[in-house]
Amino acid sequence: MSNDQETAETQIEVEAGVDNEAVNEESLHTEVGEHEYTIEELKKELDEARQKANDNWDKAVRTQAEMENLKKRTQKDLEDARKYALTSFAKEILPVFDSLVLGLQAATGDSEDVKKFREGSELTIKQFEALFAKFNIVAVDPMGQPFNPEHHQAMLMQEVEGAEPNTVVNVFQKGYLLNGRLLRPAMVVVAKAAEKPSEDNVQA
């Protein structure tokens, strides 16, 4: 076989290959172009896309709200921790203050030693009270006030002439609040209404 014949055959094979590729590409384009979306299909896909968008938006809004709530709770916890960090210490120091006050009340007499003790105790009590004020520790002394079960503990109920029922007529021990939260209730005596005479006594 001559070189001219080989070249001619090679050229024919190449051209045939190019023709086959063109046919394949044409058939591929034809297959892709065969599926044309209908209006109903496009509407369905649009509705699905909108639904997904709405779902994602709802998730984002809920996540944002949860983050805000978590932020508020964390901030409140930090504020409470700061405001009430002294709770345990304050509860422990109140009996010391009570003892100091009772000691002052018991110090009677006109001797120089008693006077010096009273002066020293009064000065220490004032220092305690200034410390309490600094840290917002407030005394609960409800003498003459209506009984409040949230801040008062009734140790006794008794009839007291001239006293309104359910009012505090005596305070055994003052209560205390720390930043508005109860540290210790006030121990009190509460007036009760006079008992009505029984029918037997009235008939007698």
Phi, psi and omega per residue, in radians:
M1 nan 2.401 -3.083
S2 -1.468 2.871 3.131
N3 -1.105 -0.604 -3.132
D4 -1.135 -0.691 3.138
Q5 -1.153 -0.744 -3.140
E6 -1.092 -0.710 -3.127
T7 -1.134 -0.712 -3.136
A8 -1.123 -0.762 -3.140
E9 -1.121 -0.737 3.126
T10 -1.066 -0.715 -3.134
Q11 -1.148 -0.667 3.120
I12 -1.110 -0.746 -3.126
E13 -1.114 -0.737 3.139
V14 -1.094 -0.793 -3.141
E15 -1.101 -0.654 3.124
A16 -1.146 -0.693 3.112
G17 -1.118 -0.706 3.119
V18 -1.121 -0.708 3.134
D19 -1.099 -0.711 3.138
N20 -1.105 -0.736 3.128
E21 -1.110 -0.697 3.128
A22 -1.111 -0.720 3.117
V23 -1.098 -0.779 -3.130
N24 -1.078 -0.779 3.135
E25 -1.104 -0.690 -3.130
E26 -1.141 -0.733 3.137
S27 -1.165 -0.623 3.135
L28 -1.125 -0.838 3.120
H29 -1.061 -0.633 -3.136
T30 -1.141 -0.724 -3.138
E31 -1.139 -0.740 -3.134
V32 -1.146 -0.711 -3.088
G33 -1.314 -0.211 -3.109
E34 -1.152 -0.604 -3.087
H35 -1.574 1.882 3.062
E36 -1.915 2.251 -3.098
Y37 -1.200 2.412 3.060
T38 -1.507 2.903 3.108
I39 -1.057 -0.693 -3.126
E40 -1.111 -0.735 3.137
E41 -1.145 -0.717 3.123
L42 -1.129 -0.713 3.095
K43 -1.103 -0.715 3.141
K44 -1.092 -0.806 3.134
E45 -1.139 -0.621 3.099
L46 -1.147 -0.752 3.109
D47 -1.097 -0.721 3.122
E48 -1.115 -0.720 3.131
A49 -1.138 -0.705 3.097
R50 -1.122 -0.727 3.136
Q51 -1.084 -0.764 3.101
K52 -1.082 -0.716 3.128
A53 -1.106 -0.736 3.116
N54 -1.125 -0.737 3.123
D55 -1.077 -0.779 3.139
N56 -1.139 -0.634 3.117
W57 -1.158 -0.753 3.108
D58 -1.066 -0.743 3.112
K59 -1.084 -0.721 -3.139
A60 -1.137 -0.725 3.136
V61 -1.134 -0.769 3.127
R62 -1.104 -0.731 3.128
T63 -1.089 -0.743 3.112
Q64 -1.081 -0.755 3.130
A65 -1.124 -0.718 3.114
E66 -1.111 -0.691 3.115
M67 -1.130 -0.700 3.119
E68 -1.134 -0.768 3.121
N69 -1.096 -0.732 3.114
L70 -1.096 -0.704 3.121
K71 -1.095 -0.773 3.139
K72 -1.135 -0.768 3.129
R73 -1.086 -0.746 3.137
T74 -1.114 -0.723 3.134
Q75 -1.128 -0.723 3.134
K76 -1.152 -0.722 3.113
D77 -1.071 -0.713 3.129
L78 -1.156 -0.719 3.118
E79 -1.129 -0.743 3.116
D80 -1.115 -0.718 3.127
A81 -1.070 -0.679 3.124
R82 -1.244 -0.773 -3.062
K83 -1.208 -0.605 -3.013
Y84 -1.974 0.333 3.135
A85 -1.099 -0.458 -3.091
L86 -1.548 0.095 -3.028
T87 -0.962 -0.939 -3.095
S88 -1.098 -0.770 -3.135
F89 -1.108 -0.749 -3.124
A90 -1.109 -0.712 3.121
K91 -1.088 -0.608 -3.130
E92 -1.306 -0.556 -3.054
I93 -1.477 -0.369 -3.116
L94 -1.044 -0.758 3.097
P95 -1.064 -0.576 3.089
V96 -1.124 -0.763 3.105
F97 -1.117 -0.733 3.113
D98 -1.037 -0.756 -3.139
S99 -1.106 -0.661 3.116
L100 -1.119 -0.754 3.132
V101 -1.141 -0.772 3.128
L102 -1.106 -0.679 3.107
G103 -1.100 -0.673 3.099
L104 -1.143 -0.725 3.137
Q105 -1.145 -0.542 -3.106
A106 -1.459 -0.229 -3.101
A107 -1.419 1.633 3.120
T108 -1.981 2.794 -3.122
G109 2.063 2.896 -3.070
D110 -1.983 0.189 -3.134
S111 -1.224 2.781 -3.119
E112 -1.098 -0.664 -3.138
D113 -1.113 -0.727 3.130
V114 -1.147 -0.730 3.127
K115 -1.072 -0.755 3.128
K116 -1.140 -0.698 3.113
F117 -1.097 -0.749 -3.131
R118 -1.135 -0.735 3.133
E119 -1.091 -0.772 3.133
G120 -1.135 -0.715 3.141
S121 -1.157 -0.739 3.135
E122 -1.098 -0.697 3.110
L123 -1.127 -0.743 3.124
T124 -1.138 -0.697 3.104
I125 -1.088 -0.729 3.104
K126 -1.092 -0.660 3.113
Q127 -1.152 -0.707 3.073
F128 -1.057 -0.810 -3.100
E129 -1.116 -0.659 3.078
A130 -1.142 -0.684 3.101
L131 -1.130 -0.747 3.106
F132 -1.061 -0.771 -3.132
A133 -1.099 -0.668 -3.129
K134 -1.074 -0.663 -3.093
F135 -1.816 0.316 3.046
N136 1.022 0.766 2.998
I137 -1.723 2.003 -2.988
V138 -1.986 2.335 3.133
A139 -1.326 2.547 3.044
V140 -1.951 1.825 -3.131
D141 -2.155 1.521 -2.905
P142 -1.581 0.459 -3.114
M143 -0.953 2.182 3.117
G144 1.416 -0.030 -3.120
Q145 -1.655 2.792 3.043
P146 -1.075 2.525 3.134
F147 -1.149 2.275 3.139
N148 -2.128 1.836 -3.086
P149 -1.088 -0.305 3.120
E150 -1.329 -0.460 -3.095
H151 -2.110 -0.190 -3.068
H152 -2.132 2.586 3.034
Q153 -2.083 2.024 -3.100
A154 -1.347 2.044 3.100
M155 -1.574 -0.412 -3.048
L156 -2.821 2.564 2.996
M157 -2.134 2.298 -3.115
Q158 -2.600 2.746 3.079
E159 -1.341 2.307 3.110
V160 -2.312 2.101 -3.103
E161 -1.106 2.281 3.116
G162 1.476 -0.081 -3.133
A163 -1.714 2.420 3.080
E164 -1.204 2.401 3.078
P165 -0.986 2.518 3.095
N166 1.243 0.392 3.026
T167 -1.906 2.733 -3.119
V168 -1.423 2.167 -3.109
V169 -1.934 -0.148 3.093
N170 -2.798 2.524 3.130
V171 -2.080 1.933 3.091
F172 -1.256 -0.698 -3.074
Q173 -2.653 2.294 3.135
K174 -1.173 2.631 3.008
G175 -1.715 3.022 -3.141
Y176 -2.526 2.549 3.049
L177 -2.054 2.512 3.028
L178 -2.035 1.944 -3.086
N179 0.891 0.715 3.101
G180 1.493 -0.174 3.130
R181 -1.695 2.421 -3.066
L182 -1.173 2.165 2.998
L183 -1.587 -0.782 -3.101
R184 -2.695 2.294 3.127
P185 -1.288 2.656 3.034
A186 -1.336 2.337 3.120
M187 -1.613 2.070 -2.922
V188 -2.339 2.876 2.960
V189 -1.873 2.325 -3.052
V190 -2.003 2.371 3.113
A191 -1.301 2.469 3.066
K192 -2.099 2.805 -3.128
A193 -1.179 2.554 3.113
A194 -1.121 2.456 3.133
E195 -1.279 2.399 3.101
K196 -1.316 2.465 3.121
P197 -1.106 2.498 -3.125
S198 -1.241 2.809 -3.131
E199 -1.097 -0.596 -3.139
D200 -1.087 -0.738 -3.141
N201 -1.177 -0.659 3.137
V202 -1.128 -0.757 3.137
Q203 -1.153 -0.598 -3.136
A204 -1.196 nan nan
